[in-house]
Amino acid sequence: MMTIAKRVLRSLRRPLVLTGLVLLPLGWAAADAFGKDHAFLINASPSLPNWAFWLDRKAPVARGSLIFFAPPPSPLIEAHFGQGAQLFGKRVLGVPGDVVNHQGAAVFINGRKVAERLDQTRLGILLHQGPSGRIPEGCYYTGTAHPRGLDSRYAEIGWVCRPQIIGSGRAIL
């Protein structure tokens, strides 16, 4: 004798299968669209305190945002991080219209000290003073609290502008 539960499950089997066949493509399309604008990133550098980040390509960029960007190609980047595409993650410390200036090794944004520059990398490669003056529209001054962070305090990175930016992120681990 068939139990009531088995009868109910048997009667629901066909509608559930049909519903699943209809919803699967819709769910797949939504997941695909979501995946084009979002990513999970692992940080291999000690310049940020976290090791895992959630990236949103469409999130707004503002002061304090954590952004991920493609640094300009250079022998220095290759020497320290290898060949191929590398993403950098840094905080936005300066936004368009802010004024950056250097006094000795100190870097200031709108009169507030944000960093100290070094003369060379840990591999002995010379570093050069980053840009100064008013931050242009569509560009940002990025930085990190890490004393050896390779960021906008150096010409080798400079302003980080919209075409370089992959998206804004948040630390998750």
N, C-alpha and C positions, 0 to 999 in steps of 0.2 A: 504494500500500500504506500502510495506517495504522500508525503507530509504536505501540509499547507505551505510551508516555506519553500519546498521544492517546486510546488505548482506555481507559486507567485514568481519565483526566479525564472522558471521556464517561460512564463507568459511575458516577462519583462525582457528576456534575452534579445529578441528581435528588435524591439524599439531602442534598446540600449546600444546595440551594434550599429543600427542606422544612425542614431544620434552621434555616436563616436565617429562614424565615417564622415558625417557632415561637419562636425566641429574640428576634427583633426586638421584639415587644410586651413581653416580660419585661425586656429591656434598657431600653426606653423608660420603663417604669414605675419601674424603679430610678433612672434618671437624673432623672425627674420628682420622685421623692421626695427625692433628694439635693439637687436644686435648690431645694426649698422651705426647706431648713435651711442652705444655704450660698450665699455670694455672693462675687464678686470686686469689690473696691472700689478706686477711684482717689481719692487724696487731693489736693485742690487747695490746701490750706493749708500754710504753712511751719511750723505748730506741731508737726508730727511730722516726723522726719527721713526717713521712707520715703514713697514715692508710691503703692505698690500693696499691698493687704492682702487676706487671705483671711478671710472672716467665717464663723463657725459659730454659728448661733442657739442651739444646745444646749450649747455649751462652758461649763464652770463659770466663775464670776467669782470671782477671788481677788486679794489684794494683788499688784500687779505686772502683772495682766492688762491687755491693751489692749482697751477696750470701745468699741463704737459705739452712739450713742444719739441720740435726738431732743431737741434743746435746747428749753427752754420758749419759746414764741413771744414776741417782744418787738420793739419798734422798733429796738433796738440790733442784734439779730440781722439784721433786714431791712436796716438801713443798711449793715452790713458784708458780708452774704452774699447779699442779695437775697431776694425773696419765694419762698414755697414750702418744701417739706420739705428740710431740710438735715440731714445726719448729721454728728455730731461724733465724732472718735476721740480718746480720751485714755487715759492710764494710770490704773489704780486705785491711789491712794496711801493711801487710808484705807478701812477696812472697818467694818461695824457694830460698835459698842462702842469704837472708837478715839475719842480726844478731840482736837478741833481748837480751837486758840485763835489769836488775832491779837494781836501786839504791835507797834504802829505799822504799818508796811507789811509786816512779816514774818508768815508763816503757819507754824504749827507743828502737827504731828500727833504726839501722845504725847511732846511735848517736843522733837521733832526738826524742825528747820527744813526746810520743803519748797518754799517759794516766797516771792516778794516781790510785793506788789500795786502796781499803778499807779493813778493818780488818774483817768486818762481813756484812751480808745482813741486810735488813730492819727488818727481822724476828729474828735477833740475831744469825744466823748460821755463824760459822767461815768460812772465805774464806782463801784460800792458794795461795801463789805466783805461777803464771803460768810458763810455760816453758821458758827457756832462751837458748841462743846459736844460732847456725845456723838453720834456718828453713829448715826442710827436703824436699826433692823432693816430689811433690804431696800434700804438706800441705801448710797451710796459717795461718797467724796471723790475726785474725778478731777483730774488735773493733767498738765502737760507742762513740760519744761525750758525751753521757749521763753519768753523774758521777756514777750512780748505775748500768750501763749496765753490764750484766753478759756475759763476752767475754773472749778472749784469755789471758787477763791479769791475769786470775785466773786458777789454776790447774783444777778446776771443769769443765772447758771447754777445755783449752789447745789448741794445734794446731788443726785446722779444716782440715781434710784430705779428699781426693777425695771420698772415699766410703760414707762419711757422707753427702756430698754435693748433694742437690736435683737439684739445678740450680742457675742461675744468674738472677737477677731481676732488674726492674726499677720502681721507684715510679711513680704512675699515679694520686694519689690524696693525 
